Amino acid sequence: MTYFIKCVVFVLFVSSTLVFAQSWPSKSIRMIVPYTTGGGTDSVARSLAQQLSKTWGQTVLVENHPGAATMIGADLVAKAAADGYTLLFSDTATFVINQHLYAKMPYRPLVDLAPIAQVVQLAPVLAISNAVPVNNLKEFIAYAKSNPGKLSYASFGSGSYPNVISEQFKRMANVDILHIPYKGSAAAVTDMIGGQLSMLMVTLSVFDQLEKAGKLKILATATGKRLSLRPDLPTISEAGVPGYLANVWFGMAATAGTPDVVLDKIHADIVKILSEPNFVDKVIKAQSFEPVITTRSEFISFLRSEELRWGQLVRDSGAKVE
């Protein structure tokens, strides 16, 4: 009798889950971005939300909840109802860096969130001020070694990806460059152009037009291979620091416990959007990003490996919460 009851309960659970999945979404969806408006994360999220709204016939509303190193926004999703109506769109820091910086966090990224898709790969590049009298990466490293502590680099605070990957560069290149935290890339770039800041490592789109205008210099890409948009630009690894790699990306997740059928539907619809050449060219590649298409299980495995890799990078960098 007990076995029969268990079977009935299981059948009812499966049936109700399938009915829920078939009707999802039946109302508007919130997409939480834990950054301010106007940045790269926000821009991709809004473009993706617009396409998903068309696909689902429901409004996908992007909400910006910045603060506490993305933990405020991520915690909203972690504590939301597990029904797929609250989604998180964020970067590497939220998923795999913060847990190595903070002793206490309001959420556990790989426990309280349900990974859906890795959406885009960023293209971090190393750019320098025209005030630095060099023209390539080897010259930059040599100049830094000859002038320890004279050069400076910007980040968006301890533990942000520009901080960690710049400290990784310093360690592997054996150079002494001063860290100066900024609230965002705009102020840092202004200081680079003015000669008050020496170096910044963020995505190519931040610097591309400024380099064309002769206002700064891009020396190399931090990616593992040359960028399709800039095949002339060497990687840091091949230009002077063998083995260097910075892997930065944006991804989407829901609240842990969200039914797999819903997560699979969201994933499948994101893949369709990322497979549309027009969307990729006008939205993704236009911002110097690359689309990433993997299965959900591959994204979960990727997150686990990234957590280990970034944990080591954070320890090596000596990054601390300020």
C-alpha positions as CSV (number, residue, x, y, z in Angstrom):
1,M,0.0,0.0,0.0
2,T,2.8,2.3,0.9
3,Y,4.5,1.6,-2.4
4,F,1.3,2.3,-4.3
5,I,0.9,5.7,-2.5
6,K,4.5,6.6,-3.4
7,C,3.8,5.8,-7.0
8,V,0.7,7.9,-7.0
9,V,2.5,10.8,-5.4
10,F,5.3,10.5,-8.0
11,V,2.9,10.4,-10.9
12,L,1.0,13.4,-9.6
13,F,4.3,15.3,-9.1
14,V,5.5,14.5,-12.6
15,S,2.1,15.5,-14.1
16,S,2.0,18.8,-12.2
17,T,5.5,19.6,-13.2
18,L,4.8,18.9,-16.9
19,V,1.6,21.0,-16.7
20,F,3.6,23.9,-15.1
21,A,6.3,23.6,-17.7
22,Q,3.7,23.7,-20.6
23,S,2.1,26.8,-19.2
24,W,5.4,28.6,-18.4
25,P,5.7,31.5,-18.7
26,S,2.2,32.7,-17.9
27,K,3.3,36.1,-16.5
28,S,6.1,38.5,-16.7
29,I,9.7,37.5,-15.8
30,R,12.2,39.5,-13.7
31,M,15.8,39.5,-14.9
32,I,18.1,40.7,-12.1
33,V,21.4,42.4,-13.1
34,P,23.6,43.1,-10.0
35,Y,25.2,46.1,-11.7
36,T,24.2,49.7,-12.6
37,T,22.6,50.5,-15.9
38,G,24.8,51.2,-18.9
39,G,27.5,48.7,-18.4
40,G,28.4,45.6,-20.5
41,T,26.4,43.2,-18.3
42,D,23.3,45.4,-18.4
43,S,23.6,46.0,-22.1
44,V,23.7,42.3,-23.0
45,A,21.0,41.5,-20.4
46,R,18.6,44.1,-21.9
47,S,19.2,42.9,-25.5
48,L,18.6,39.3,-24.4
49,A,15.5,40.2,-22.4
50,Q,14.0,41.9,-25.5
51,Q,14.5,38.8,-27.6
52,L,13.1,36.5,-24.9
53,S,10.1,38.7,-24.5
54,K,9.3,38.1,-28.2
55,T,9.9,34.4,-27.8
56,W,7.8,33.9,-24.7
57,G,5.0,36.4,-25.4
58,Q,5.6,37.8,-21.9
59,T,7.5,40.9,-20.6
60,V,11.0,40.2,-19.4
61,L,11.8,43.1,-17.1
62,V,15.4,43.9,-16.4
63,E,16.0,45.1,-12.8
64,N,19.3,46.6,-11.7
65,H,20.3,45.8,-8.1
66,P,23.9,46.9,-7.7
67,G,25.9,46.8,-4.5
68,A,28.0,44.6,-2.2
69,A,30.1,43.2,-5.1
70,T,26.9,41.9,-6.9
71,M,25.7,40.0,-3.8
72,I,22.6,42.1,-3.3
73,G,21.2,41.2,-6.7
74,A,22.3,37.6,-6.6
75,D,20.8,37.1,-3.1
76,L,17.4,38.4,-4.5
77,V,17.4,35.5,-7.0
78,A,18.8,32.9,-4.5
79,K,15.8,33.7,-2.2
80,A,13.1,34.0,-4.8
81,A,10.4,31.4,-5.5
82,A,11.9,28.5,-7.5
83,D,9.5,28.9,-10.4
84,G,11.7,30.5,-13.1
85,Y,10.1,33.9,-12.9
86,T,13.2,35.5,-11.3
87,L,16.4,35.1,-13.3
88,L,20.0,36.3,-12.7
89,F,22.2,37.7,-15.4
90,S,25.8,38.4,-14.2
91,D,29.5,37.8,-14.6
92,T,32.3,35.7,-13.3
93,A,32.5,37.6,-10.0
94,T,29.0,36.6,-8.9
95,F,29.3,32.9,-9.8
96,V,32.9,32.0,-8.9
97,I,35.0,34.8,-7.4
98,N,33.1,36.3,-4.5
99,Q,33.1,33.1,-2.4
100,H,36.9,33.3,-2.3
101,L,36.9,36.8,-1.0
102,Y,34.1,36.9,1.6
103,A,34.0,34.8,4.7
104,K,30.3,35.3,4.9
105,M,27.9,35.6,2.0
106,P,24.1,35.7,2.0
107,Y,23.9,33.0,-0.7
108,R,26.0,30.1,-2.0
109,P,26.5,30.5,-5.7
110,L,26.7,26.8,-6.7
111,V,24.1,25.7,-4.2
112,D,21.4,28.4,-4.1
113,L,21.4,29.2,-7.8
114,A,20.5,26.9,-10.7
115,P,22.9,27.5,-13.7
116,I,21.1,27.9,-17.0
117,A,23.6,29.1,-19.6
118,Q,26.9,30.7,-20.2
119,V,25.9,33.4,-22.7
120,V,29.0,35.3,-23.8
121,Q,32.7,35.3,-23.4
122,L,34.4,38.7,-22.8
123,A,37.6,39.9,-24.5
124,P,39.7,41.6,-21.9
125,V,42.7,43.5,-23.3
126,L,45.6,45.3,-21.7
127,A,45.5,49.0,-22.6
128,I,48.0,51.7,-21.5
129,S,48.2,55.4,-21.4
130,N,50.1,57.3,-24.1
131,A,52.1,58.7,-21.3
132,V,53.9,55.3,-20.9
133,P,56.8,55.5,-23.5
134,V,56.4,52.0,-24.9
135,N,54.7,50.5,-28.0
136,N,54.4,46.7,-27.2
137,L,54.0,44.4,-24.3
138,K,57.7,43.4,-24.0
139,E,58.7,47.0,-23.9
140,F,56.0,47.7,-21.2
141,I,57.2,44.8,-19.0
142,A,60.8,46.0,-19.4
143,Y,59.8,49.6,-18.5
144,A,57.8,48.4,-15.5
145,K,60.8,46.4,-14.2
146,S,63.0,49.5,-14.6
147,N,60.5,51.7,-12.8
148,P,59.1,49.6,-9.9
149,G,56.0,51.2,-8.3
150,K,56.0,54.1,-10.8
151,L,53.2,52.6,-13.0
152,S,49.6,52.1,-11.9
153,Y,46.6,50.0,-12.9
154,A,42.9,50.4,-12.3
155,S,40.2,48.0,-11.1
156,F,36.7,48.2,-9.8
157,G,37.8,47.2,-6.3
158,S,39.6,44.3,-4.7
159,G,38.3,41.0,-6.1
160,S,36.8,42.5,-9.2
161,Y,38.0,40.7,-12.3
162,P,40.3,43.6,-13.5
163,N,42.0,43.4,-10.1
164,V,42.5,39.7,-10.1
165,I,43.7,39.4,-13.7
166,S,46.0,42.4,-13.3
167,E,47.5,40.9,-10.2
168,Q,47.9,37.7,-12.1
169,F,49.7,39.6,-14.8
170,K,52.0,41.3,-12.3
171,R,52.9,38.0,-10.7
172,M,53.6,36.2,-13.9
173,A,55.5,39.1,-15.5
174,N,57.3,39.8,-12.2
175,V,56.5,43.5,-12.2
176,D,55.5,46.0,-9.5
177,I,52.5,48.1,-10.6
178,L,50.4,50.1,-8.1
179,H,46.7,49.2,-7.8
180,I,44.2,52.1,-7.8
181,P,40.5,51.1,-7.3
182,Y,37.8,53.0,-9.3
183,K,34.0,52.8,-9.2
184,G,33.8,52.1,-13.0
185,S,35.7,52.1,-16.3
186,A,34.6,55.6,-17.3
187,A,36.6,57.5,-14.7
188,A,39.6,55.1,-15.1
189,V,39.7,55.7,-18.9
190,T,39.5,59.4,-18.3
191,D,42.5,59.2,-16.1
192,M,44.4,57.0,-18.6
193,I,43.8,59.5,-21.3
194,G,45.0,62.3,-19.0
195,G,48.1,60.4,-18.0
196,Q,47.3,59.9,-14.3
197,L,46.7,56.2,-14.8
198,S,49.0,53.8,-16.6
199,M,47.1,50.6,-17.3
200,L,43.6,49.0,-17.4
201,M,42.4,45.5,-18.3
202,V,38.8,45.4,-19.4
203,T,36.9,44.3,-22.5
204,L,38.0,45.5,-25.9
205,S,34.9,47.6,-26.6
206,V,35.9,50.1,-23.9
207,F,39.1,51.0,-25.7
208,D,38.6,50.3,-29.4
209,Q,37.4,53.7,-30.6
210,L,39.8,55.5,-28.3
211,E,42.7,53.6,-29.7
212,K,41.6,54.5,-33.2
213,A,41.5,58.2,-32.1
214,G,45.0,57.8,-30.9
215,K,44.1,58.5,-27.2
216,L,45.6,55.3,-25.8
217,K,47.3,52.1,-26.8
218,I,46.1,48.5,-26.7
219,L,49.0,46.1,-26.3
220,A,47.6,42.6,-26.1
221,T,44.5,40.5,-25.4
222,A,44.2,38.5,-22.2
223,T,42.3,35.7,-24.0
224,G,43.8,32.3,-24.8
225,K,43.7,33.0,-28.6
226,R,43.7,36.1,-30.8
227,L,40.3,37.8,-31.2
228,S,38.4,37.4,-34.4
229,L,37.7,41.1,-34.4
230,R,41.4,42.0,-33.9
231,P,43.5,39.2,-35.4
232,D,46.5,41.7,-35.4
233,L,46.4,41.9,-31.6
234,P,48.7,39.4,-29.9
235,T,47.7,37.5,-26.8
236,I,49.6,38.4,-23.6
237,S,50.8,34.8,-23.6
238,E,52.5,35.0,-26.9
239,A,53.6,38.6,-26.5
240,G,55.7,38.2,-23.4
241,V,54.0,36.3,-20.6
242,P,53.8,32.6,-21.6
243,G,50.8,30.7,-20.2
244,Y,48.8,33.8,-19.2
245,L,45.0,33.6,-19.6
246,A,42.1,35.5,-18.3
247,N,38.7,33.8,-18.8
248,V,35.8,36.2,-18.1
249,W,32.2,35.7,-19.1
250,F,28.5,36.5,-18.5
251,G,25.9,33.8,-17.6
252,M,22.4,33.2,-16.5
253,A,20.9,31.3,-13.5
254,A,17.6,30.9,-11.7
255,T,16.7,30.0,-8.1
256,A,17.8,26.5,-7.0
257,G,14.9,24.1,-7.1
258,T,13.4,25.5,-10.3
259,P,12.1,22.6,-12.3
260,D,14.5,21.2,-14.8
261,V,11.9,21.3,-17.6
262,V,11.7,25.1,-17.1
263,L,15.5,25.5,-16.9
264,D,15.8,23.4,-20.1
265,K,13.2,25.6,-21.9
266,I,15.0,28.8,-20.9
267,H,18.3,27.3,-22.0
268,A,17.0,26.1,-25.4
269,D,15.5,29.5,-26.1
270,I,18.7,31.3,-25.2
271,V,20.6,29.0,-27.6
272,K,18.2,29.8,-30.4
273,I,18.8,33.5,-29.9
274,L,22.6,33.0,-29.7
275,S,22.3,31.1,-33.0
276,E,20.8,34.0,-34.9
277,P,23.6,35.7,-36.9
278,N,21.8,39.1,-36.9
279,F,21.6,39.2,-33.1
280,V,25.2,38.0,-32.7
281,D,26.6,40.6,-35.1
282,K,24.5,43.5,-33.9
283,V,24.6,42.8,-30.1
284,I,27.3,40.4,-29.1
285,K,30.2,41.0,-31.5
286,A,29.4,44.7,-31.7
287,Q,30.4,44.9,-28.1
288,S,33.6,42.8,-28.7
289,F,32.0,39.7,-27.0
290,E,31.8,36.2,-28.4
291,P,28.6,34.0,-28.0
292,V,29.0,30.8,-26.0
293,I,26.7,27.8,-26.7
294,T,27.0,24.8,-24.4
295,T,24.6,22.4,-22.7
296,R,23.3,23.1,-19.2
297,S,25.4,20.2,-17.8
298,E,28.5,21.5,-19.5
299,F,27.9,25.0,-18.0
300,I,27.5,23.4,-14.5
301,S,30.8,21.5,-15.0
302,F,32.4,24.6,-16.3
303,L,31.3,26.5,-13.2
304,R,32.9,23.9,-10.9
305,S,36.2,24.1,-12.7
306,E,36.1,27.9,-12.8
307,E,35.5,28.1,-9.1
308,L,38.7,26.1,-8.5
309,R,40.7,28.1,-11.1
310,W,39.5,31.5,-9.8
311,G,40.1,30.4,-6.2
312,Q,43.7,29.9,-7.0
313,L,43.9,33.1,-8.9
314,V,42.5,35.1,-6.0
315,R,44.9,33.4,-3.5
316,D,47.8,34.2,-5.8
317,S,46.7,37.8,-6.4
318,G,46.4,38.5,-2.7
319,A,43.1,40.3,-3.3
320,K,41.3,41.3,-0.2
321,V,37.9,42.9,0.5
322,E,38.3,46.6,1.2
